[in-house]
Amino acid sequence: MAKVILGNHTAVFAARSEQDRIRKFYCDILGCKVRVQNDEVDRFQLDDVHFCFIWQNALDESHFLKAIYLELKTDNTEEMKHKILAFGVKKLDAPDPHLYFQAPGGQVFRLVGINEDLSRYEESTSSRPGSSAATSQKRESETGASKSS
């Protein structure tokens, strides 16, 4: 049987109206290190746990069902993916190659490999790490160029 553990990356869809309170709580109260902070996403680090807040103007009921993603790590992603989907969970569409699913009870998980390098999720300035927007923003920051408004 494949080994499964909880991972250290969490993503949260959060109301933009709560942005200041969330930033103050995670930075001033919990002492998180800011990895990225912009209008689209904030990324905080607390020890080896990474929080990604994806800012939303309004959250409808479908967003509340998947408001927070927890990470499941396994030593055999294909075996676990097959077992999870065969069980009949709800598979979610996400702009990411990993399996996102809603477990019985409503919790949403992202399935990743135990030894998988997930560093691209820790400092991406986009809610879609690896996307062309994230890549171009990184290139701009490395070259000192900026987007014109």
C-alpha positions as CSV (number, residue, x, y, z in Angstrom):
1,M,0.0,0.0,0.0
2,A,1.2,3.5,-0.8
3,K,2.4,5.7,2.0
4,V,0.4,8.9,2.5
5,I,1.3,12.0,4.7
6,L,0.0,15.6,4.9
7,G,2.2,18.0,3.0
8,N,3.4,21.5,3.9
9,H,1.7,23.6,1.2
10,T,-1.7,25.1,1.7
11,A,-3.7,27.3,-0.7
12,V,-6.7,29.4,0.4
13,F,-9.2,31.3,-1.7
14,A,-9.8,34.4,0.4
15,A,-11.9,37.5,0.2
16,R,-10.0,40.6,-0.9
17,S,-11.9,42.6,1.7
18,E,-10.0,40.5,4.4
19,Q,-6.6,41.1,2.9
20,D,-5.3,43.5,5.5
21,R,-6.5,41.5,8.5
22,I,-5.1,38.3,7.0
23,R,-1.7,39.9,6.3
24,K,-1.6,41.3,9.9
25,F,-2.6,38.0,11.4
26,Y,-0.1,35.8,9.5
27,C,2.8,38.3,9.7
28,D,2.3,40.3,13.0
29,I,0.6,37.6,15.1
30,L,2.0,34.3,13.8
31,G,5.4,35.7,12.6
32,C,5.2,34.3,9.1
33,K,7.9,35.4,6.6
34,V,6.4,37.1,3.5
35,R,7.6,35.3,0.3
36,V,5.3,37.1,-2.1
37,Q,2.8,39.9,-1.7
38,N,0.7,41.4,-4.5
39,D,-2.8,42.0,-5.7
40,E,-3.3,38.4,-7.0
41,V,-1.7,36.3,-4.3
42,D,0.2,36.4,-1.0
43,R,2.6,33.6,0.0
44,F,3.7,33.3,3.7
45,Q,6.0,30.8,5.3
46,L,5.9,29.6,8.9
47,D,8.8,27.3,9.6
48,D,8.4,24.7,6.7
49,V,4.7,25.3,6.1
50,H,3.8,27.5,3.1
51,F,0.4,29.4,2.9
52,C,-0.8,30.8,-0.4
53,F,-3.8,33.2,-0.3
54,I,-5.5,33.7,-3.7
55,W,-7.4,36.9,-3.5
56,Q,-11.0,36.9,-4.7
57,N,-13.4,39.9,-5.0
58,A,-16.3,37.8,-4.0
59,L,-16.7,34.2,-2.9
60,D,-19.8,32.3,-4.0
61,E,-20.9,29.0,-2.5
62,S,-18.8,26.9,-5.0
63,H,-15.7,28.8,-3.8
64,F,-16.5,28.2,-0.2
65,L,-16.6,24.4,-0.9
66,K,-13.0,24.6,-2.0
67,A,-11.8,27.6,0.0
68,I,-8.7,25.8,1.4
69,Y,-6.6,23.1,-0.2
70,L,-4.5,20.7,1.9
71,E,-1.7,18.8,0.5
72,L,-1.5,15.0,0.6
73,K,2.0,13.5,-0.2
74,T,2.4,9.9,-1.3
75,D,5.3,7.7,-2.4
76,N,3.2,6.4,-5.3
77,T,1.1,9.1,-6.9
78,E,-0.3,7.0,-9.7
79,E,-1.5,4.2,-7.3
80,M,-3.1,6.7,-4.9
81,K,-4.7,8.7,-7.8
82,H,-6.3,5.6,-9.1
83,K,-7.5,4.5,-5.6
84,I,-8.9,8.0,-4.9
85,L,-10.7,8.4,-8.2
86,A,-12.0,4.8,-8.1
87,F,-13.5,5.5,-4.7
88,G,-15.7,8.1,-6.4
89,V,-14.5,11.5,-5.0
90,K,-15.3,14.7,-6.8
91,K,-12.3,15.6,-9.1
92,L,-11.8,19.4,-9.3
93,D,-10.4,21.4,-12.2
94,A,-7.3,23.3,-11.2
95,P,-4.7,25.2,-13.2
96,D,-2.1,22.7,-12.0
97,P,-1.0,19.2,-13.2
98,H,-1.7,17.6,-9.8
99,L,-4.9,15.9,-8.8
100,Y,-7.2,18.1,-6.8
101,F,-10.2,16.3,-5.3
102,Q,-13.0,16.9,-2.7
103,A,-13.0,14.1,-0.1
104,P,-16.1,12.9,1.7
105,G,-16.9,15.6,4.2
106,G,-16.0,18.4,1.8
107,Q,-12.2,18.9,2.4
108,V,-10.2,19.5,-0.8
109,F,-6.8,18.0,-1.2
110,R,-4.0,18.2,-3.8
111,L,-2.1,15.0,-4.3
112,V,1.7,15.3,-4.8
113,G,4.8,13.1,-4.6
114,I,6.6,12.8,-1.2
115,N,10.0,13.7,-2.9
116,E,8.6,16.1,-5.5
117,D,10.2,19.5,-5.7
118,L,7.4,21.9,-5.0
119,S,9.6,25.0,-4.6
120,R,8.0,26.7,-7.6
121,Y,4.8,27.1,-5.4
122,E,6.6,28.9,-2.7
123,E,7.7,32.1,-4.4
124,S,5.5,32.4,-7.5
125,T,3.9,35.8,-7.9
126,S,1.0,34.1,-9.6
127,S,-1.9,31.8,-8.4
128,R,-0.8,29.5,-11.3
129,P,2.9,28.7,-10.7
130,G,4.6,27.7,-13.9
131,S,2.1,29.6,-16.0
132,S,3.3,32.1,-18.7
133,A,2.2,35.0,-16.4
134,A,4.3,33.7,-13.5
135,T,7.2,33.0,-15.9
136,S,7.1,36.5,-17.5
137,Q,6.7,38.2,-14.1
138,K,9.8,36.3,-12.8
139,R,11.8,37.3,-15.9
140,E,10.7,40.9,-15.5
141,S,11.9,40.9,-11.9
142,E,15.2,39.3,-12.8
143,T,15.9,41.8,-15.6
144,G,14.5,44.8,-13.8
145,A,11.9,45.4,-16.5
146,S,8.3,46.2,-15.5
147,K,4.9,45.9,-17.2
148,S,3.5,49.1,-18.4
149,S,-0.1,49.9,-17.2
